Amino acid sequence: MQESGSLLSEAELELIDALQLNPRASWVDIGQATGSDPVTAARRWQRLTGSGEAWTTVALGRRQMREMSMAFLEIDCAAGAAVEVAAVLAGAGHLITVQHVAAGHDLFVIAAAASMPALADYLLTDLPRVPGVAKVRTHLATRVFEASCRWRLRVLPRDAAAGLARRSGPPESARRMDEIDRRLFHALLADGRAGYAELAELVGTSERTVQRRLSRLVATEDIDFRCDLARSRAGWHSSAVLWLRMPDRLLEETGTALLGWPETRTCAALAGSSNMLLTVGLHAVTDLHPLVMRLERKFPHVTVADRQVVLRQTKLYGRLLDPAGRCTGVVPVDPWSLTAPG
């Protein structure tokens, strides 16, 4: 395995970028886009996943994101307890991301639940009882523009990238996810590129059923796929959380525009005085101030109410990370695990 402080090779970065464009593309298409033999591309990917330096996973799609209740949490911990608290919270399937931040609080956490009553019950009763948790501030999302499924390295030439574009499906269906769909979602969490035969065995149905359901879930935007990596290995050594204020009438326009920024990871409208959250990737901490100045220049109606640099990511969309950002394990994303009282 390469040293944690060194960068991945150009061929490895192009491979990851190709899989970020289309995480379930065939090795033939990936090889064509990256100018490599399909067998070589597959072996290179196996090395990256084996070392924890890159991975693919399933994610909640846009329709599910609209239906879910999501909250961004600022958590104060007892003195010296932040690392232990983060480890406990990282084991919960409904807490999809856990980060240490340099701020007036210790942890930044993203929570998701299938209903507001279920989320409220957890926030009001269970979370405050976690040993070491001193205080929780909750920011409810009213609209999620992006949750890192479209962030990519952008190292592939434009023509190669165009050939891997994800194809849009048929018009949205009114059919909702059922128990088999959820089992399929859970089966894809460990490996977003898992084959139909493997998925059929895990779900307990036929390959044809898996293929048909997977195609429908993607077309209806119930599920999506993402490819990520130990970001410092690609030169993204830092990240930050920005809390923004703006007129409500400009939330949609601003959130949509921010999706085009290469630094944008997560962008959501909030029900609070700071009514938008933006998480960004940075090549270095020193890039934060230029980014804020660009933000305020591009969007004169925006005020940056607060900003927090991420010190360490303990969990990123269901992946447990070591201090270097490499994947060390999987905690399945499971917003359905929370149930409403009564």
For each residue, the residues with C-beta under 8 A, 3 or more apart:
1: 51
2: 6 8 51 233
3: 6
4: 230 232 233 324 326
5: 232
6: 2 3 233
7: 233 234 235
8: 2 12 13 16 48 53 229 233 234
9: 12 13
10: 13 14 155
11: 14 15 34 36 44
12: 8 9 15 16 44 48 54
13: 8 9 10 16 17 153 155 234
14: 10 11 17 18 33 34 35 155 156
15: 11 12 18 19 30 34 36 41 44 45 48
16: 8 12 13 19 20 48 54 153 227 229 234
17: 13 14 20 21 152 153 154 155 156 161
18: 14 15 21 22 25 30 33 34 156 160 161 164
19: 15 16 22 23 25 30 45 54 56 227
20: 16 17 23 151 152 153 226 227 228
21: 17 18 25 33 152 156 161 164 165 166
22: 18 19 25 29 164 165 166
23: 19 20 56 192 193 225 226 227
24: 56 192 193 225
25: 18 19 21 22 29 30 33 164
26: 29 30 38
27: 30 31 38 39 41 42
28: 31 32 38
29: 22 25 26 32 33 163 164
30: 15 18 19 25 26 27 33 34 38 41 164
31: 27 28 34 35 36 37 38 40 41
32: 28 29 35 163
33: 14 18 21 25 29 30 156 160 161 163 164
34: 11 14 15 18 30 31 41 156 160
35: 14 31 32 160
36: 11 15 31 40 41 44
37: 31 40 41
38: 26 27 28 30 31 41 42
39: 27 42 43
40: 31 36 37 43 44
41: 15 27 30 31 34 36 37 38 44 45
42: 27 38 39 45 46
43: 39 40 46 47
44: 11 12 15 36 40 41 47 48
45: 15 19 41 42 48 49 54
46: 42 43 49 50
47: 43 44 50 51
48: 8 12 15 16 44 45 51 53 54 229
49: 45 46 52 53 54 55 191
50: 46 47
51: 1 2 47 48 326
52: 49 55 230 322 326 327 328
53: 8 48 49 229 230 233 326 327
54: 12 16 19 45 48 49 227 228 229 230
55: 49 52 191 192 227 228 229 319 327
56: 19 23 24 191 192 193 225 226 227
57: 188 189 190 191 192 225 226 228 317 318 319 330 333
58: 185 188 189 192 223 224 225
59: 147 149 223 224 225 226 317 333
60: 64 65 68 112 147 222 223 224 333 335
61: 64 65 217 218 220 221 222 223 224
62: 65 66 221 224
63: 66 67 172 220 221 222
64: 60 61 67 68 177 221 222 223
65: 60 61 62 68 70 144 147
66: 62 63 143 144
67: 63 64 114
68: 60 64 65 112 113 114 335
69: 112 113 114 115 116 118 119 140
70: 65 110 111 112 113 140 141 144 268
71: 110 111 112 119 123 138 139 140 141
72: 108 109 110 111 138 139 141 268 270 277
73: 107 108 109 110 111 123 127 136 137 138 139
74: 103 105 107 108 136 137 139
75: 85 89 105 106 107 108 109 133 135 136 137
76: 105 106 133 134 135 136
77: 81 82 85 106 107 132 133 134
78: 81 132 133 134
79:
80:
81: 77 78 84 85 131 132
82: 77 85 86 100 106 107 132
83: 86 87 100
84: 81 87 88 131 132
85: 75 77 81 82 88 89 106 107 130 131 132 133
86: 82 83 89 90 98 100 107 314 315
87: 83 84 90 91 314
88: 84 85 91 92 130 131 132
89: 75 85 86 92 95 98 107 109 130 314 315
90: 86 87 95 98 314 315 320 331
91: 87 88 331
92: 88 89 95 331 337
93: 318 331 332 333 334 335 337
94: 111 112 113 122 334 335 337 338
95: 89 90 92 98 109 110 111 315
96: 110 111 112 315 317 318 333 335
97: 108 109 110 313 315 316 317
98: 86 89 90 95 107 108 109 313 314 315
99: 107 108 109 241 310 311 312 313 314 315
100: 82 83 86 106 107 108 310 311 312 313 314
101: 105 106 107 108 241 308 309 310 311
102: 308 309 310 311
103: 74 106 108 241 306 308
104:
105: 74 75 76 101 108 135 137
106: 75 76 77 82 85 100 101 103
107: 73 74 75 77 82 85 86 89 98 99 100 101
108: 72 73 74 75 97 98 99 100 101 103 105 241 308 310
109: 72 73 75 89 95 97 98 99
110: 70 71 72 73 95 96 97 266
111: 70 71 72 73 94 95 96 119 122 123
112: 60 68 69 70 71 94 96 119 333 335
113: 68 69 70 94 116 118 119 122 335 338
114: 67 68 69 118 335 336 338
115: 69 118 119 338 340
116: 69 113 119 120
117: 120 121 340 341
118: 69 113 114 115 121 122 338 339 340
119: 69 71 111 112 113 115 116 122 123 338
120: 116 117 123 124
121: 117 118 124 125 126 338 340 341
122: 94 111 113 118 119 125 126 127 338
123: 71 73 111 119 120 126 127 136 138
124: 120 121 127 128
125: 121 122 128 129
126: 121 122 123 129 130
127: 73 122 123 124 130 133 136
128: 124 125 133 136
129: 125 126 133
130: 85 88 89 126 127 133
131: 81 84 85 88
132: 77 78 81 82 84 85 88
133: 75 76 77 78 85 127 128 129 130 136
134: 76 77 78
135: 75 76 105
136: 73 74 75 76 123 127 128 133
137: 73 74 75 105
138: 71 72 73 123
139: 71 72 73 74 270 271 272 274 277
140: 69 70 71 270 271 272
141: 70 71 72 144 268 269 270 271 277
142: 268 269 270 271
143: 66 251 252 255 268 269
144: 65 66 70 141 147 266 267 268 269
145: 255 256 258 259 267 268 269
146: 149 150 151 258 259 264 265 266 267
147: 59 60 65 144 266 268 317
148: 151 226 228 265 266 317
149: 59 146 224 225 226
150: 146 259
151: 20 146 148 264 265 281
152: 17 20 21
153: 13 16 17 20 234
154: 17 262
155: 10 13 14 17
156: 14 17 18 21 33 34 160 161 164
157: 160 161
158: 161 162
159: 162 163
160: 18 33 34 35 156 157 163 164
161: 17 18 21 33 156 157 158 164 165
162: 158 159 165
163: 29 32 33 159 160
164: 18 21 22 25 29 30 33 156 160 161
165: 21 22 161 162
166: 21 22
167:
168: 219
169: 215 216 218 219 220
170: 173 219
171:
172: 63 219 220 221
173: 170 216 219 220
174:
175: 216 220
176:
177: 64 181 182 185 217 222
178: 181 182
179: 182 183
180: 183 184 203 205 209 213
181: 177 178 184 185 213 217 222
182: 177 178 179 185 186 336
183: 179 180 186 187 202 203 204
184: 180 181 187 188 199 203 210 213 214 217
185: 58 177 181 182 188 189 217 223
186: 182 183 189 332 334
187: 183 184 190 194 198 199 202 203
188: 57 58 184 185 191 192 194 199 223 225
189: 57 58 185 186 192 318 330 332 333
190: 57 187 194 330 332
191: 49 55 56 57 188 194
192: 23 24 55 56 57 58 188 189 225 226 227
193: 23 24 56
194: 187 188 190 191 198 199 202
195: 198 199
196: 199 200 207 210 211 214
197: 200 201 207
198: 187 194 195 201 202
199: 184 187 188 194 195 196 202 203 207 210 214
200: 196 197 203 204 205 206 207 209 210
201: 197 198 204
202: 183 187 194 198 199
203: 180 183 184 187 199 200 210
204: 183 200 201
205: 180 200 209 210
206: 200 209 210
207: 196 197 199 200 210 211
208: 211 212
209: 180 200 205 206 212 213
210: 184 196 199 200 203 205 206 207 213 214
211: 196 207 208 214 215
212: 208 209 215 216
213: 180 181 184 209 210 216 217
214: 184 196 199 210 211 217 218 223
215: 169 211 212 218 219
216: 169 173 175 212 213 219 220
217: 61 177 181 184 185 213 214 220 222 223
218: 61 169 214 215 221 222 223 224
219: 168 169 170 172 173 215 216
220: 61 63 169 172 173 175 216 217
221: 61 62 63 64 172 218 224
222: 60 61 63 64 177 181 217 218
223: 58 59 60 61 64 185 188 214 217 218
224: 58 59 60 61 62 149 218 221
225: 23 24 56 57 58 59 149 188 192
226: 20 23 56 57 59 148 149 192 317
227: 16 19 20 23 54 55 56 192
228: 20 54 55 57 148 231 316 317 319
229: 8 16 48 53 54 55 233 234 325
230: 4 52 53 54 233 321 324 325 326 327
231: 228 234 236 237 239 281 325
232: 4 5 235 236 237 324 325
233: 2 4 6 7 8 53 229 230 325
234: 7 8 13 16 153 229 231
235: 7 232 283
236: 231 232 239 281 282 283
237: 231 232 282 283 284
238: 281 282 283 284 285 287 288 309 310
239: 231 236 265 279 280 281 282 309 310 313
240: 279 280 282 288 307 308 309 310
241: 99 101 103 108 277 278 279 307 308 310
242: 277 278 279 280 292 295 304 306 307
243: 274 276 277 304 305 306 307
244: 254 274 275 276 277 278 295 302 303 304 305
245: 273 274 275 276 302 303 305
246: 250 251 254 275 276 299 301 302 303
247: 250 251 301
248: 251 275
249:
250: 246 247 253 254 301
251: 143 246 247 248 254 255 269 275 276
252: 143 255 256 269
253: 250 256 257
254: 244 246 250 251 257 258 276 299 301 302
255: 143 145 251 252 258 259 267 268 269 276
256: 145 252 253 259
257: 253 254 260 298 299
258: 145 146 254 255 261 264 267 278
259: 145 146 150 255 256 264 267
260: 257 264
261: 258 264 280
262: 154
263: 280 281 282 291
264: 146 151 258 259 260 261 267 278 279 280
265: 146 148 151 239 279 280 281
266: 110 144 146 147 148 277 278 279
267: 144 145 146 255 258 259 264 276 277 278 279
268: 70 72 141 142 143 144 145 147 255 276 277
269: 141 142 143 144 145 251 252 255 275 276
270: 72 139 140 141 142 274 275 276 277
271: 139 140 141 142 275
272: 139 140 275
273: 245 305
274: 139 243 244 245 270 277 305 306
275: 244 245 246 248 251 269 270 271 272
276: 243 244 245 246 251 254 255 267 268 269 270 302
277: 72 139 141 241 242 243 244 266 267 268 270 274
278: 241 242 244 258 264 266 267
279: 239 240 241 242 264 265 266 267
280: 239 240 242 261 263 264 265 291
281: 151 231 236 238 239 263 265
282: 236 237 238 239 240 263 285 287 288 291
283: 235 236 237 238 287
284: 237 238 287
285: 238 282 288 309
286: 289
287: 238 282 283 284 290 291
288: 238 240 282 285 291 292 307 309
289: 286 292 293
290: 287 293 294
291: 263 280 282 287 288 294 295
292: 242 288 289 295 296 304 307
293: 289 290 296 297
294: 290 291 297 298
295: 242 244 291 292 298 299 302 304
296: 292 293 299 300 302 303 304
297: 293 294 300
298: 257 294 295
299: 246 254 257 295 296 302
300: 296 297
301: 246 247 250 254
302: 244 245 246 254 276 295 296 299
303: 244 245 246 296
304: 242 243 244 292 295 296 307
305: 243 244 245 273 274
306: 103 242 243 274
307: 240 241 242 243 288 292 304
308: 101 102 103 108 240 241
309: 101 102 238 239 240 285 288
310: 99 100 101 102 108 238 239 240 241 313
311: 99 100 101 102
312: 99 100 323
313: 97 98 99 100 239 310 316 321 325
314: 86 87 89 90 98 99 100 320 321
315: 86 89 90 95 96 97 98 99 318 319 320 321 331
316: 97 228 313 319 321
317: 57 59 96 97 147 148 226 228 333
318: 57 93 96 189 315 330 331 332 333
319: 55 57 228 315 316 327 329 330 331
320: 90 314 315 327 328 329 330 331
321: 230 313 314 315 316 325 326 327 328
322: 52 325 326 328
323: 312
324: 4 230 232
325: 229 230 231 232 233 313 321 322
326: 4 51 52 53 230 321 322
327: 52 53 55 230 319 320 321 330
328: 52 320 321 322
329: 319 320
330: 57 189 190 318 319 320 327
331: 90 91 92 93 315 318 319 320
332: 93 186 189 190 318
333: 57 59 60 93 96 112 189 317 318
334: 93 94 186 337
335: 60 68 93 94 96 112 113 114 338
336: 114 182
337: 92 93 94 334
338: 94 113 114 115 118 119 121 122 335
339: 118
340: 115 117 118 121
341: 117 121
342:
